Amino acid sequence: MMFRMIVIVAGLALALAAPAEAQTPRKGGTIRMTAPYGSSFTSLDIHTTQRAQDEIYAKALHRSLYVWDSAEGKPVPELAKEVVVSEGGLVYIFKLRDDAYFHNGRKMTADDIIWSFNRIMDGTKAYPGARYVRIIEGAAAVEKGQAKEISGLKKIDDFTLEMKLTEKVDPGFYFFTALTSIYPADEGGKDSFIQHPIGLGPFKFVEHVPGSRIVLERWDKFYKPGKPYADKVIVSIMGEAAARDVAFRNKEIDTSVLGPAQYVAYQADPNLKGTIVEVAEVFTRYMGMNPAFKPFADKRVRQAINYAIDSDLIINKLVKGKAYRATSWLPLTSPAYDKAMKPYPYDPAKAKQLLTEAGYPNGFEFEWTTSQNESWGLPIVSAVIPMLDKVGIKAKVKQVETAVLAEVVRTGDYQAFIYSQQSGPDPLAALKCFHSSTPQPACNYMNFKNPDFDKILDEAGQTADVAKRNQLLQKANAFLYEEAPVWFFNYNKAVMAVQPWLHGIQQNPTELTHQNAEELWVDETSPAK
């Protein structure tokens, strides 16, 4: 048997955002981060929630099999010291770290990984991470209740795990998010775990004040020598951009996600423009349409909506240029992005023509569910309504809190919604959200089903040739453009203000707020000692 070996040096140090930060990190102090995407955390059980808001604290508290390395621009093994690949890229042997301790003091073993992945595949719970674990052979059988354990996971010994995949993909792209965090098998299923979670991360849980903050403190047995640097991490909930702005200017927080108005203001302020970190993220903003609602079942109606909206005007005037125009689903940073593809032009006459052909010459009315989010919520909806009205389509607004919207989207309880969804870094995983086999709660929120689309994706999944795979994925992305299951709005440009005393911030394109907390440190100028 031929083996291809990938050896990873344990404790790979991630590059800092700026070369000037190559000074010796200081021990101690408190890192004060913000959770900017709503007025609450959804749950302290990260397996249950796909919200970016929850992963901010989870990146400090938990660890997954892989971690995203922004310097390399790819996922690298985190809980394994060595990975051996065989059988044409379908079998992975993970030589696990023997120095990873849970916050209850117990050493992690292969049993904990197997238990965690089996838990995520419990079909009665519809855990969002199931979309990733499903690439392991036998995982779908557990999800359907046909098996108790994932057949493709085998414990060789306490620190050796065999994983068989169904497709020739890099599992790193599937197992770096907090949705696939490894829980302690003896504690993860207990009711008490949700109140007091136990992880493998650099910081252990101290308290959760609902609607306010999560407090974590240094875990002294963390497996990376000398890390974490800080004594404490506080993640404060601040859903309002104006509140974050005041807190940042008053030096009460170390990081602040900037809304469009702040982005313009901070660029113009000589005291603040040096605090800006920005990166093109792998997120697509869109309006999802429910095909069970009769007008949206017709492709021509969905296309008409794309023609009826002047997306460029909204991006320039409302989003203040803090975004990139979307062509189809895959973002600019995707290896399968097609530079030759042009977005839907603003063409109300074409929209009217398509509506007439579809049998709606006078338009129709629908309910549009939205949150208050200023970049992809109510302000955007309010700007779109008169544009749709111009072609005869009337939209009634239903406003909900962000956490409620996440549930509405997962359950399909809507006619249309507006949202921001991860569309990378792996293009195959991103497009899988439109595959017929992906359940609605996992990420197929529009319940999109098309056998021709499935066929292209299935072929891409069995192709080892990267160039050929990207070609197939471009074709699948063009297919979605034509089918228009959504209004393609924009790709996010993430912008975060970072205080000058906080060091080690990575330009993370998978979500700028998701930082590996063990790499962060504060110098002596920080007000939080």
Beta strands, then each sheet from edge to edge (+ up, - down):
strand 1: 4-7
strand 2: 30-35
strand 3: 66-69
strand 4: 74-77
strand 5: 80-86
strand 6: 91-96
strand 7: 153-157
strand 8: 160-164
strand 9: 203-209
strand 10: 213-218
strand 11: 232-237
strand 12: 255-257
strand 13: 276-289
strand 14: 323-325
strand 15: 365-370
strand 16: 394-399
strand 17: 416-422
strand 18: 486-498
strand 19: 502-503
strand 20: 521-522
sheet 1: 1+ 5- 6+ 8- 7+
sheet 2: 2+ 11+ 10- 9+
sheet 3: 3+ 4-
sheet 4: 12+ 18- 13+ 17- 15- 16-
sheet 5: 12+ 18- 14+
sheet 6: 19+ 20-
end
